[in-house]
Amino acid sequence: MRLRIPDIREAVISDETFVLLDEFRRFRQFKRYYFSMDYDWDRIDYLTKKFDQLSRRYPNELKIFSAFLERLKE
């Protein structure tokens, strides 16, 4: 969804947002198979900062894509 396909659709998310989302995907995949209760709190703090960055980015990107979809309806 980060790629613009000419004459088909605009990108939904930017490359920067993709990188942030990918951090969470990797963490989820790791935690899925990791059953210890000994959490890496530094990593969780890092992800909290990344989540703050992500939460500021994606609403605007989704609004831009939504506007693109609205233009298609016209």
C-alpha positions as CSV (number, residue, x, y, z in Angstrom):
1,M,0.0,0.0,0.0
2,R,3.0,2.3,0.0
3,L,3.4,2.2,-3.8
4,R,1.7,4.6,-6.2
5,I,0.4,2.7,-9.2
6,P,0.1,5.2,-12.1
7,D,-3.4,5.4,-13.5
8,I,-4.7,3.0,-10.8
9,R,-4.3,4.4,-7.3
10,E,-2.2,6.6,-5.1
11,A,-0.1,5.3,-2.3
12,V,-2.0,4.8,0.9
13,I,1.0,5.3,3.2
14,S,4.4,6.8,2.8
15,D,7.7,4.9,3.0
16,E,8.4,6.5,6.4
17,T,5.1,5.2,7.8
18,F,5.8,1.8,6.3
19,V,9.1,1.7,8.2
20,L,7.3,2.6,11.5
21,L,4.6,-0.1,10.9
22,D,7.2,-2.6,10.1
23,E,8.8,-2.1,13.5
24,F,5.5,-3.2,15.1
25,R,5.1,-6.2,12.7
26,R,8.6,-7.5,13.6
27,F,8.0,-7.0,17.3
28,R,4.6,-8.9,17.1
29,Q,6.2,-11.7,15.2
30,F,8.9,-11.9,17.9
31,K,6.5,-11.8,20.8
32,R,4.2,-14.4,19.3
33,Y,6.8,-17.1,19.8
34,Y,8.4,-15.7,22.9
35,F,6.7,-16.8,26.1
36,S,9.0,-15.5,28.8
37,M,7.7,-12.8,31.1
38,D,11.1,-11.1,31.1
39,Y,10.3,-8.2,28.8
40,D,12.8,-6.0,27.1
41,W,11.6,-2.7,28.6
42,D,14.1,-0.6,26.5
43,R,12.6,-2.1,23.4
44,I,9.1,-1.4,24.7
45,D,10.1,2.2,25.4
46,Y,11.5,2.5,21.9
47,L,8.3,1.1,20.4
48,T,6.3,3.6,22.4
49,K,8.3,6.5,20.8
50,K,7.8,4.9,17.4
51,F,4.0,4.6,18.1
52,D,3.9,8.3,19.0
53,Q,5.5,9.1,15.6
54,L,3.2,6.8,13.8
55,S,0.1,8.2,15.4
56,R,1.0,11.7,14.2
57,R,1.6,10.5,10.6
58,Y,-1.0,8.1,9.6
59,P,-4.2,10.1,10.1
60,N,-3.1,12.7,7.5
61,E,-2.0,10.0,5.1
62,L,-5.3,8.3,5.3
63,K,-7.1,11.6,4.8
64,I,-5.1,12.2,1.6
65,F,-5.9,8.7,0.3
66,S,-9.6,9.2,1.3
67,A,-9.6,12.5,-0.8
68,F,-8.1,10.5,-3.7
69,L,-11.0,8.0,-3.4
70,E,-13.5,10.9,-3.3
71,R,-12.1,12.3,-6.5
72,L,-12.6,8.9,-8.1
73,K,-16.3,9.0,-7.3
74,E,-16.7,12.3,-9.3
